[in-house]
Amino acid sequence: MKGHLAAKPVKKANSNHFLSDVISISDFSRQTIELVLTQAAKLEKMPREKKAKILQNKLVATLFLEPSTRTRLSFESAAQNLGAKVVSLSEPQTSSLSKGESFSDTIKMANGYADIIVVRHSFDGAARRAAEVCTKPIVNAGDGANQHPSQTLLDLYTIYKEFGKIDGLKIMMAGDLKYGRTVHSLMYALSHFKDVTVYLYSPVGLEMPKYIIEETKNLKIHQTNNLEKFIPNVDIIYATRIQKERFPDELEYQKVKNAYVITNELISKAKKGVKIMHPLPRITEIAQEVDSTPAALYFTQAANGIPVREAILSLLQDVKK
């Protein structure tokens, strides 16, 4: 890594620097964030044989009750890399949920089987509810339009590896800021760092929720409906897709689905060294021509999901009992 992250005493964790649940990035202090990033860097360099002993004889349940590719595969890969066994549920229609079993009962069932439970759900607050009814560590792999803490931690890890710092950076968040849980979590995480400027670009009607802006006031925030206005200022453009599945009205989605595209021409107007990030999947918001440019960071970003999710799982300990 270009910078140095030193593990420090951690809030919301026990004296051995373990985490209990990973529900919301809002629960993390800067110290906790740095602990995870430091652990990720350590695990990325650790020999495979040594790493495979960390969760040996442990069982991780992945309950993906909403579609996922990168998050599910990286969590399951991370668990296996650490020596854990994995059981998964990815099709609710083939489970007892289709028979009317409540989400809480499904979590209680998994609680009796696994040592760690990773859950993804389309409802806001689902992970928090899971933690309330479960005695085992819960990891939020995305809950509706609410939060996606592990994605945010890998975003921060990617930024730190690339820039050697997070303090003082200028970041544009572009796209669906209303329903985009990745940018919601990222706002809260960036608010722990110093002198960070955030430029918020979205189509009309998809602006960042006001309550998030109010709760992250220590960020320097600029809002715009003009994508090009602040492009020359930024170090990072964090693009997101317009999320069709979150729209209550199909017609409203059709109005904004192709609202913006990041092209080489647009990047040419940015400062030297600008990087493009995206939680993926992308649809049309980043032109494929960008993939071969030095600005493209999104596939490296996705790959960083492995060491970061290894870090999260390795730091979990059942301290809730």
LOFIKOL-958077 format. One record per residue (C-alpha): z negated, y, x; chain; residue number from 1. Coordinates in Angstrom, 3 decimals. Each point is the difference from the previous one (the first is absolute). Layout:
N
<pz->Z&py->Y&px->X&ch->A&i->NUM>
...
END
This chain:
321
<pz->0.000&py->0.000&px->0.000&ch->A&i->1>
<pz->0.719&py->3.526&px->1.190&ch->A&i->2>
<pz->-3.507&py->1.167&px->-0.828&ch->A&i->3>
<pz->-3.430&py->-1.520&px->0.279&ch->A&i->4>
<pz->-2.102&py->-1.082&px->-2.959&ch->A&i->5>
<pz->-3.623&py->-0.766&px->0.672&ch->A&i->6>
<pz->-2.028&py->-1.949&px->-2.519&ch->A&i->7>
<pz->-2.927&py->2.070&px->-1.273&ch->A&i->8>
<pz->-2.879&py->-0.639&px->-2.416&ch->A&i->9>
<pz->1.451&py->-0.724&px->-3.401&ch->A&i->10>
<pz->-1.017&py->1.284&px->-3.405&ch->A&i->11>
<pz->0.272&py->-2.306&px->-3.008&ch->A&i->12>
<pz->-0.388&py->-3.008&px->2.275&ch->A&i->13>
<pz->-2.905&py->-1.963&px->1.373&ch->A&i->14>
<pz->-1.590&py->0.383&px->3.414&ch->A&i->15>
<pz->2.391&py->-2.542&px->1.544&ch->A&i->16>
<pz->2.989&py->2.162&px->-0.890&ch->A&i->17>
<pz->1.314&py->-2.304&px->-2.704&ch->A&i->18>
<pz->1.574&py->1.123&px->-3.247&ch->A&i->19>
<pz->-1.005&py->-1.376&px->-3.391&ch->A&i->20>
<pz->2.839&py->0.953&px->-2.373&ch->A&i->21>
<pz->3.223&py->1.951&px->0.561&ch->A&i->22>
<pz->0.580&py->1.617&px->-3.382&ch->A&i->23>
<pz->0.941&py->3.621&px->0.584&ch->A&i->24>
<pz->0.775&py->2.055&px->3.073&ch->A&i->25>
<pz->-2.365&py->2.545&px->-1.573&ch->A&i->26>
<pz->-2.840&py->-2.357&px->0.952&ch->A&i->27>
<pz->0.922&py->0.314&px->3.690&ch->A&i->28>
<pz->-1.329&py->2.539&px->2.448&ch->A&i->29>
<pz->2.039&py->1.035&px->3.024&ch->A&i->30>
<pz->-2.225&py->-2.310&px->2.049&ch->A&i->31>
<pz->0.827&py->-2.960&px->-2.224&ch->A&i->32>
<pz->3.714&py->0.762&px->0.180&ch->A&i->33>
<pz->-0.182&py->0.173&px->3.792&ch->A&i->34>
<pz->-1.891&py->-3.280&px->0.094&ch->A&i->35>
<pz->2.856&py->-1.753&px->-1.836&ch->A&i->36>
<pz->2.673&py->1.618&px->2.178&ch->A&i->37>
<pz->-1.873&py->-0.952&px->3.169&ch->A&i->38>
<pz->-0.367&py->-3.571&px->-1.226&ch->A&i->39>
<pz->3.726&py->-0.158&px->-0.817&ch->A&i->40>
<pz->0.892&py->1.122&px->3.520&ch->A&i->41>
<pz->-2.363&py->-2.598&px->1.437&ch->A&i->42>
<pz->1.413&py->-2.828&px->-2.121&ch->A&i->43>
<pz->3.582&py->0.976&px->0.778&ch->A&i->44>
<pz->-0.703&py->-0.786&px->3.665&ch->A&i->45>
<pz->-2.222&py->-3.036&px->-0.562&ch->A&i->46>
<pz->1.351&py->-3.452&px->0.958&ch->A&i->47>
<pz->0.999&py->-2.041&px->-3.051&ch->A&i->48>
<pz->-2.397&py->-2.828&px->0.816&ch->A&i->49>
<pz->-3.007&py->2.315&px->0.152&ch->A&i->50>
<pz->1.026&py->1.871&px->-3.141&ch->A&i->51>
<pz->0.316&py->-3.246&px->-1.962&ch->A&i->52>
<pz->-3.751&py->-0.636&px->0.332&ch->A&i->53>
<pz->-1.133&py->3.204&px->-1.738&ch->A&i->54>
<pz->0.264&py->-1.311&px->-3.579&ch->A&i->55>
<pz->0.047&py->-3.689&px->0.818&ch->A&i->56>
<pz->-1.259&py->-2.103&px->-2.937&ch->A&i->57>
<pz->0.266&py->2.991&px->-2.355&ch->A&i->58>
<pz->2.136&py->0.114&px->-3.136&ch->A&i->59>
<pz->1.832&py->3.129&px->-1.176&ch->A&i->60>
<pz->1.238&py->0.237&px->-3.600&ch->A&i->61>
<pz->2.942&py->2.334&px->-0.646&ch->A&i->62>
<pz->0.274&py->0.908&px->-3.677&ch->A&i->63>
<pz->3.224&py->1.984&px->-0.359&ch->A&i->64>
<pz->0.207&py->0.749&px->-3.699&ch->A&i->65>
<pz->2.725&py->2.581&px->0.633&ch->A&i->66>
<pz->3.222&py->-0.575&px->2.020&ch->A&i->67>
<pz->-0.269&py->0.432&px->3.775&ch->A&i->68>
<pz->1.908&py->-0.984&px->3.114&ch->A&i->69>
<pz->-1.340&py->1.761&px->3.109&ch->A&i->70>
<pz->-3.641&py->0.285&px->-1.074&ch->A&i->71>
<pz->-0.324&py->-3.602&px->-1.102&ch->A&i->72>
<pz->1.864&py->-1.512&px->2.938&ch->A&i->73>
<pz->-1.843&py->2.112&px->2.559&ch->A&i->74>
<pz->-3.440&py->-0.765&px->-1.475&ch->A&i->75>
<pz->0.751&py->-3.720&px->-0.103&ch->A&i->76>
<pz->1.475&py->0.077&px->3.509&ch->A&i->77>
<pz->-3.009&py->1.957&px->1.255&ch->A&i->78>
<pz->-2.439&py->-2.472&px->-1.543&ch->A&i->79>
<pz->1.788&py->-2.965&px->1.548&ch->A&i->80>
<pz->0.252&py->1.736&px->3.375&ch->A&i->81>
<pz->-3.807&py->0.318&px->-0.095&ch->A&i->82>
<pz->-0.377&py->-3.707&px->-0.708&ch->A&i->83>
<pz->-0.770&py->0.205&px->-3.717&ch->A&i->84>
<pz->1.517&py->-2.138&px->-2.708&ch->A&i->85>
<pz->1.719&py->1.774&px->-2.883&ch->A&i->86>
<pz->0.220&py->-0.753&px->-3.712&ch->A&i->87>
<pz->2.086&py->2.281&px->-2.158&ch->A&i->88>
<pz->0.827&py->0.987&px->-3.551&ch->A&i->89>
<pz->3.167&py->2.032&px->-0.396&ch->A&i->90>
<pz->1.303&py->-0.839&px->-3.465&ch->A&i->91>
<pz->-2.472&py->0.945&px->-2.744&ch->A&i->92>
<pz->2.158&py->-1.677&px->-2.626&ch->A&i->93>
<pz->-0.718&py->-3.396&px->1.583&ch->A&i->94>
<pz->-3.768&py->0.591&px->0.139&ch->A&i->95>
<pz->-2.755&py->0.106&px->-2.602&ch->A&i->96>
<pz->0.607&py->3.743&px->-0.307&ch->A&i->97>
<pz->2.943&py->-0.946&px->-2.201&ch->A&i->98>
<pz->-2.447&py->-1.864&px->-2.235&ch->A&i->99>
<pz->-2.143&py->3.067&px->-0.495&ch->A&i->100>
<pz->-2.490&py->-0.375&px->2.831&ch->A&i->101>
<pz->-1.425&py->3.378&px->0.958&ch->A&i->102>
<pz->0.603&py->1.538&px->3.408&ch->A&i->103>
<pz->-3.746&py->-0.040&px->0.633&ch->A&i->104>
<pz->-0.199&py->-3.731&px->-0.664&ch->A&i->105>
<pz->2.949&py->-0.637&px->2.319&ch->A&i->106>
<pz->-1.833&py->1.880&px->2.758&ch->A&i->107>
<pz->-3.233&py->-1.911&px->-0.683&ch->A&i->108>
<pz->1.969&py->-3.238&px->0.304&ch->A&i->109>
<pz->1.461&py->1.063&px->3.363&ch->A&i->110>
<pz->-3.483&py->1.062&px->1.098&ch->A&i->111>
<pz->-1.058&py->-3.639&px->-0.139&ch->A&i->112>
<pz->2.936&py->-1.178&px->2.096&ch->A&i->113>
<pz->0.630&py->2.544&px->2.754&ch->A&i->114>
<pz->-1.822&py->1.911&px->2.731&ch->A&i->115>
<pz->2.199&py->3.116&px->-0.333&ch->A&i->116>
<pz->2.108&py->1.092&px->-2.994&ch->A&i->117>
<pz->3.052&py->2.233&px->0.328&ch->A&i->118>
<pz->1.106&py->1.334&px->-3.391&ch->A&i->119>
<pz->2.978&py->2.001&px->-1.222&ch->A&i->120>
<pz->0.257&py->1.126&px->-3.611&ch->A&i->121>
<pz->2.016&py->2.412&px->-2.122&ch->A&i->122>
<pz->-3.105&py->1.587&px->-1.569&ch->A&i->123>
<pz->-1.743&py->2.970&px->1.604&ch->A&i->124>
<pz->-3.533&py->-0.954&px->0.998&ch->A&i->125>
<pz->0.589&py->-3.764&px->-0.040&ch->A&i->126>
<pz->-1.293&py->-0.465&px->3.552&ch->A&i->127>
<pz->-3.170&py->1.956&px->-0.748&ch->A&i->128>
<pz->-0.599&py->-2.212&px->-3.038&ch->A&i->129>
<pz->0.579&py->-3.101&px->2.132&ch->A&i->130>
<pz->-2.634&py->1.165&px->2.486&ch->A&i->131>
<pz->-2.484&py->0.551&px->-2.826&ch->A&i->132>
<pz->0.193&py->-3.617&px->-1.205&ch->A&i->133>
<pz->0.461&py->-1.704&px->3.364&ch->A&i->134>
<pz->-2.471&py->-0.839&px->2.763&ch->A&i->135>
<pz->2.727&py->-0.578&px->2.611&ch->A&i->136>
<pz->1.851&py->2.784&px->1.844&ch->A&i->137>
<pz->2.855&py->1.511&px->-2.016&ch->A&i->138>
<pz->3.041&py->1.641&px->1.584&ch->A&i->139>
<pz->2.117&py->2.293&px->-2.161&ch->A&i->140>
<pz->3.675&py->-0.780&px->0.644&ch->A&i->141>
<pz->1.072&py->2.678&px->-2.501&ch->A&i->142>
<pz->-1.322&py->0.810&px->-3.456&ch->A&i->143>
<pz->2.469&py->1.703&px->-2.314&ch->A&i->144>
<pz->0.711&py->3.621&px->0.890&ch->A&i->145>
<pz->-3.496&py->0.337&px->1.451&ch->A&i->146>
<pz->-0.373&py->-1.013&px->3.669&ch->A&i->147>
<pz->1.351&py->-2.256&px->2.742&ch->A&i->148>
<pz->-2.539&py->0.220&px->2.845&ch->A&i->149>
<pz->1.436&py->-2.633&px->2.338&ch->A&i->150>
<pz->3.402&py->1.703&px->-0.164&ch->A&i->151>
<pz->-1.647&py->3.290&px->0.930&ch->A&i->152>
<pz->-1.786&py->-1.573&px->2.965&ch->A&i->153>
<pz->3.253&py->-1.419&px->1.327&ch->A&i->154>
<pz->1.642&py->3.393&px->-0.576&ch->A&i->155>
<pz->-2.706&py->1.649&px->2.109&ch->A&i->156>
<pz->0.318&py->-2.694&px->2.654&ch->A&i->157>
<pz->3.760&py->0.602&px->0.148&ch->A&i->158>
<pz->-0.494&py->3.761&px->0.297&ch->A&i->159>
<pz->-2.615&py->-0.390&px->2.716&ch->A&i->160>
<pz->2.125&py->-2.387&px->2.034&ch->A&i->161>
<pz->2.980&py->2.348&px->-0.235&ch->A&i->162>
<pz->-1.669&py->3.397&px->0.498&ch->A&i->163>
<pz->-3.224&py->-0.898&px->1.785&ch->A&i->164>
<pz->-1.971&py->2.006&px->-2.541&ch->A&i->165>
<pz->-0.356&py->0.823&px->-3.682&ch->A&i->166>
<pz->-1.818&py->3.322&px->0.329&ch->A&i->167>
<pz->2.320&py->3.002&px->-0.174&ch->A&i->168>
<pz->3.077&py->-1.781&px->-1.358&ch->A&i->169>
<pz->2.301&py->1.364&px->-2.693&ch->A&i->170>
<pz->1.068&py->-2.564&px->-2.582&ch->A&i->171>
<pz->2.365&py->0.283&px->-2.945&ch->A&i->172>
<pz->-0.544&py->-2.407&px->-2.901&ch->A&i->173>
<pz->3.188&py->-0.305&px->-2.032&ch->A&i->174>
<pz->0.919&py->-1.702&px->-3.254&ch->A&i->175>
<pz->-2.207&py->-1.383&px->-2.755&ch->A&i->176>
<pz->-3.335&py->1.626&px->0.724&ch->A&i->177>
<pz->-1.322&py->-0.461&px->-3.539&ch->A&i->178>
<pz->0.060&py->-3.792&px->-0.157&ch->A&i->179>
<pz->0.190&py->-0.758&px->3.730&ch->A&i->180>
<pz->-3.275&py->-1.684&px->0.954&ch->A&i->181>
<pz->0.946&py->-0.044&px->3.698&ch->A&i->182>
<pz->0.158&py->3.800&px->0.180&ch->A&i->183>
<pz->-3.184&py->0.326&px->-2.066&ch->A&i->184>
<pz->-1.883&py->-2.112&px->2.535&ch->A&i->185>
<pz->1.655&py->1.754&px->2.936&ch->A&i->186>
<pz->-1.131&py->3.410&px->-1.266&ch->A&i->187>
<pz->-3.623&py->-1.137&px->-0.067&ch->A&i->188>
<pz->0.257&py->-1.591&px->3.440&ch->A&i->189>
<pz->1.617&py->3.032&px->1.631&ch->A&i->190>
<pz->-2.750&py->2.211&px->-1.404&ch->A&i->191>
<pz->-2.377&py->-1.594&px->2.540&ch->A&i->192>
<pz->2.015&py->1.415&px->2.891&ch->A&i->193>
<pz->0.155&py->3.516&px->1.420&ch->A&i->194>
<pz->2.671&py->2.651&px->-0.498&ch->A&i->195>
<pz->2.427&py->-2.251&px->-1.917&ch->A&i->196>
<pz->2.713&py->1.735&px->-2.018&ch->A&i->197>
<pz->1.573&py->-1.807&px->-2.960&ch->A&i->198>
<pz->3.186&py->1.097&px->-1.728&ch->A&i->199>
<pz->0.436&py->-1.529&px->-3.454&ch->A&i->200>
<pz->3.553&py->-0.356&px->-1.293&ch->A&i->201>
<pz->0.766&py->-1.636&px->-3.331&ch->A&i->202>
<pz->2.391&py->0.268&px->-2.906&ch->A&i->203>
<pz->-1.364&py->2.049&px->-2.896&ch->A&i->204>
<pz->-2.491&py->-2.084&px->-1.955&ch->A&i->205>
<pz->-0.904&py->-2.275&px->2.915&ch->A&i->206>
<pz->-2.355&py->2.353&px->1.852&ch->A&i->207>
<pz->-3.138&py->-1.145&px->1.778&ch->A&i->208>
<pz->-2.871&py->-0.197&px->-2.549&ch->A&i->209>
<pz->-2.104&py->3.154&px->-0.002&ch->A&i->210>
<pz->-3.265&py->-1.893&px->0.390&ch->A&i->211>
<pz->1.179&py->-1.458&px->3.324&ch->A&i->212>
<pz->0.952&py->3.446&px->1.288&ch->A&i->213>
<pz->-3.419&py->1.285&px->-1.078&ch->A&i->214>
<pz->-1.777&py->-2.864&px->1.773&ch->A&i->215>
<pz->1.927&py->0.461&px->3.265&ch->A&i->216>
<pz->-0.362&py->3.764&px->0.350&ch->A&i->217>
<pz->-0.699&py->-0.150&px->3.726&ch->A&i->218>
<pz->3.673&py->-0.901&px->0.478&ch->A&i->219>
<pz->2.469&py->2.854&px->0.326&ch->A&i->220>
<pz->2.136&py->-0.759&px->-3.064&ch->A&i->221>
<pz->3.373&py->1.482&px->-0.946&ch->A&i->222>
<pz->1.869&py->-1.092&px->-3.142&ch->A&i->223>
<pz->3.734&py->0.343&px->-0.549&ch->A&i->224>
<pz->2.870&py->-1.263&px->-2.137&ch->A&i->225>
<pz->2.445&py->0.844&px->2.813&ch->A&i->226>
<pz->0.305&py->-2.907&px->2.443&ch->A&i->227>
<pz->1.565&py->2.040&px->2.808&ch->A&i->228>
<pz->-2.430&py->2.927&px->-0.096&ch->A&i->229>
<pz->-2.580&py->-1.409&px->2.420&ch->A&i->230>
<pz->2.094&py->-2.618&px->1.840&ch->A&i->231>
<pz->0.140&py->2.023&px->3.271&ch->A&i->232>
<pz->-3.823&py->0.133&px->0.099&ch->A&i->233>
<pz->-0.972&py->-3.661&px->-0.261&ch->A&i->234>
<pz->-0.776&py->-2.803&px->2.446&ch->A&i->235>
<pz->0.273&py->-2.734&px->-2.637&ch->A&i->236>
<pz->1.890&py->-0.409&px->-3.258&ch->A&i->237>
<pz->-1.794&py->-2.612&px->-2.097&ch->A&i->238>
<pz->2.549&py->-1.010&px->-2.641&ch->A&i->239>
<pz->-0.777&py->-1.982&px->-3.149&ch->A&i->240>
<pz->2.210&py->-1.489&px->-2.669&ch->A&i->241>
<pz->0.047&py->1.158&px->-3.594&ch->A&i->242>
<pz->-2.002&py->-2.804&px->-1.592&ch->A&i->243>
<pz->1.800&py->-1.193&px->-3.109&ch->A&i->244>
<pz->-2.764&py->-2.448&px->-0.935&ch->A&i->245>
<pz->-2.575&py->2.799&px->-0.331&ch->A&i->246>
<pz->1.959&py->2.115&px->-2.477&ch->A&i->247>
<pz->-1.081&py->-0.292&px->-3.637&ch->A&i->248>
<pz->3.433&py->1.294&px->-1.051&ch->A&i->249>
<pz->3.261&py->-1.466&px->1.382&ch->A&i->250>
<pz->1.873&py->3.225&px->-0.781&ch->A&i->251>
<pz->-2.364&py->2.017&px->2.173&ch->A&i->252>
<pz->0.643&py->-2.393&px->2.897&ch->A&i->253>
<pz->3.766&py->0.310&px->-0.404&ch->A&i->254>
<pz->-0.283&py->3.777&px->0.394&ch->A&i->255>
<pz->-1.612&py->-0.200&px->3.435&ch->A&i->256>
<pz->0.966&py->-3.389&px->1.469&ch->A&i->257>
<pz->2.420&py->1.481&px->2.561&ch->A&i->258>
<pz->-1.843&py->3.274&px->0.489&ch->A&i->259>
<pz->0.240&py->0.085&px->3.790&ch->A&i->260>
<pz->1.541&py->-1.765&px->2.987&ch->A&i->261>
<pz->-0.981&py->0.310&px->3.649&ch->A&i->262>
<pz->3.181&py->0.011&px->2.082&ch->A&i->263>
<pz->0.925&py->0.613&px->3.619&ch->A&i->264>
<pz->1.156&py->3.453&px->-1.037&ch->A&i->265>
<pz->-3.448&py->0.791&px->-1.374&ch->A&i->266>
<pz->-1.699&py->-1.369&px->3.129&ch->A&i->267>
<pz->2.200&py->2.234&px->2.147&ch->A&i->268>
<pz->-1.844&py->2.960&px->-1.526&ch->A&i->269>
<pz->-3.401&py->-1.380&px->1.021&ch->A&i->270>
<pz->-1.867&py->0.540&px->3.261&ch->A&i->271>
<pz->0.678&py->-2.227&px->2.983&ch->A&i->272>
<pz->-2.016&py->-3.206&px->-0.144&ch->A&i->273>
<pz->-0.448&py->-0.074&px->-3.774&ch->A&i->274>
<pz->-0.777&py->-3.457&px->-1.405&ch->A&i->275>
<pz->0.833&py->-1.450&px->-3.414&ch->A&i->276>
<pz->-2.541&py->-2.319&px->-1.605&ch->A&i->277>
<pz->0.183&py->-1.942&px->-3.265&ch->A&i->278>
<pz->-2.329&py->-2.639&px->-1.494&ch->A&i->279>
<pz->3.082&py->-1.942&px->-1.189&ch->A&i->280>
<pz->1.861&py->-1.244&px->-1.907&ch->A&i->281>
<pz->2.478&py->2.837&px->0.115&ch->A&i->282>
<pz->2.699&py->0.384&px->-2.602&ch->A&i->283>
<pz->2.266&py->2.996&px->0.623&ch->A&i->284>
<pz->-2.435&py->2.549&px->1.435&ch->A&i->285>
<pz->0.822&py->-0.762&px->3.659&ch->A&i->286>
<pz->3.651&py->-0.468&px->0.892&ch->A&i->287>
<pz->0.691&py->-3.113&px->2.069&ch->A&i->288>
<pz->1.615&py->2.171&px->2.657&ch->A&i->289>
<pz->-3.507&py->1.171&px->0.908&ch->A&i->290>
<pz->-1.046&py->-3.528&px->1.010&ch->A&i->291>
<pz->1.723&py->0.220&px->3.395&ch->A&i->292>
<pz->-1.461&py->3.394&px->0.927&ch->A&i->293>
<pz->-3.128&py->0.659&px->2.107&ch->A&i->294>
<pz->-1.545&py->1.588&px->-3.103&ch->A&i->295>
<pz->-0.235&py->-3.306&px->-1.880&ch->A&i->296>
<pz->-3.563&py->-1.322&px->0.195&ch->A&i->297>
<pz->-0.298&py->-1.910&px->-3.288&ch->A&i->298>
<pz->0.780&py->-3.506&px->1.254&ch->A&i->299>
<pz->-2.462&py->0.402&px->2.879&ch->A&i->300>
<pz->-2.437&py->1.287&px->-2.603&ch->A&i->301>
<pz->0.436&py->-3.180&px->-2.065&ch->A&i->302>
<pz->-0.515&py->-2.205&px->3.071&ch->A&i->303>
<pz->-3.289&py->1.787&px->0.700&ch->A&i->304>
<pz->-1.306&py->-1.523&px->-3.219&ch->A&i->305>
<pz->-0.828&py->-3.190&px->1.908&ch->A&i->306>
<pz->-2.485&py->1.336&px->2.606&ch->A&i->307>
<pz->-1.545&py->2.435&px->-2.482&ch->A&i->308>
<pz->-0.567&py->-2.654&px->-2.654&ch->A&i->309>
<pz->-1.294&py->-2.345&px->2.684&ch->A&i->310>
<pz->-2.463&py->2.754&px->0.868&ch->A&i->311>
<pz->-1.107&py->0.428&px->-3.604&ch->A&i->312>
<pz->-0.532&py->-3.733&px->-0.560&ch->A&i->313>
<pz->-1.768&py->-0.457&px->3.340&ch->A&i->314>
<pz->-2.449&py->2.816&px->-0.766&ch->A&i->315>
<pz->-0.950&py->-1.264&px->-3.448&ch->A&i->316>
<pz->-3.367&py->-1.613&px->-0.449&ch->A&i->317>
<pz->-1.809&py->-0.960&px->-3.148&ch->A&i->318>
<pz->-2.766&py->2.614&px->-0.022&ch->A&i->319>
<pz->-0.082&py->0.472&px->-3.771&ch->A&i->320>
<pz->-2.440&py->-2.742&px->-0.827&ch->A&i->321>
END
